[in-house]
Amino acid sequence: MNRPGAVAPPHHAGLDAVRGLAATAVVMVHVYQLYLLGGHVQSWARAGDVGVSVFFVLSGYLITASVVRDPDFSRRTFLLRRAARILPAYYVSLVVALVLVDATPLFTAGGRADVAVHLVLLHGLFPGMRYSINGVWWTLTVEVLFYLLVALLAGVLRSVRGGWFVAGALTVTALAWRHLAWSPDTVTTGYRMQQLPGVADLFAAGMALALAERTRWFRDLLARAWARALLLGGTAVALPVVLWTYHANQPTYYRNTHLLLVWPLALGVATAGLILCIRTWGAASDRIARASGLAFLGTISYGIYLLHPLVIGAYGPAWFQRNPAPPVVPFVLYAMAGSVLTATGLHLLVERPGMAWARRLTSPARPDHPAPRPEDTP
């Protein structure tokens, strides 16, 4: 574990692997939805939207760690680097969606208003806009609002007790929101539960881990063999159980008030346990991540997330037209290959230059400062 004064936690390929798995799961759930719309049920992939929740936990951990560990933390630097990390690739994806996929929104007043709201990343707040151009982009509204909240509360987060207060307040807010905002209309419930207050405990789970790593008692605890064994065994049991619970109940999830209340928190805790396992056994997890290729998928996961619906949409109509009983595995391979290829180009041509520019802009006097990595983004 790191000393409290370190600027940021060391990069782990294992965390990239988690991100790569989460991005793959999101691709799978959209393949499932495409087949479902075509009248072909593929229930094995229906729980893939869990990947979005995993991204939120990772963001909570990595963003909080970067804020509380940096002795020279600056809100300006934080916000500029966040903007440089997510906006260039997002705007390129938006142009692709509007020019190469569907330009209709550009030719109506309502459509142009929709585009304008997308430009400022607030589309997730409006039921009619959150899925309108690219259905997965609603999560960017949640992420951006979380970044702004962290910037606003950075001084509190960096205090000894303040961070725990914030994590606790986010958890209580999420539980109260999900209890009070539930509606018999599952569409309304889904919209409400996918706002920042409804998923705040996912961010809080990652936040709590980042805060715990700063404390001596936590580091002393993990120095004990029995604690590490308990962590590994508990995570190995809890994470599959939590994932299976959602898979088994996904069709009725928004009607199950008890599951809706407690399941996101359980997933947040289990995912935080996975992050801690990777941090504790970093060398082994990094070797596995790199050898499997999952670390690379994690590096380009933001591009996969932004572009895969466009890839699936491009392949889908022709695939179903040519195959009355369309096979799933070849389509999944095509979708993943196309998503990886386009995401790699986006990463090399847009994301990396954007991060390098932000580094030069915010750290002119610190040329040895490590370049920002794509590890703390959706």
Summary of the structure (lengths in Angstrom):
residues: 378
radius of gyration: 20.5
end to end distance: 24.5
largest distance: 63.8
contacts: 1252
relative contact order: 0.17
helix: 79%
strand: 0%
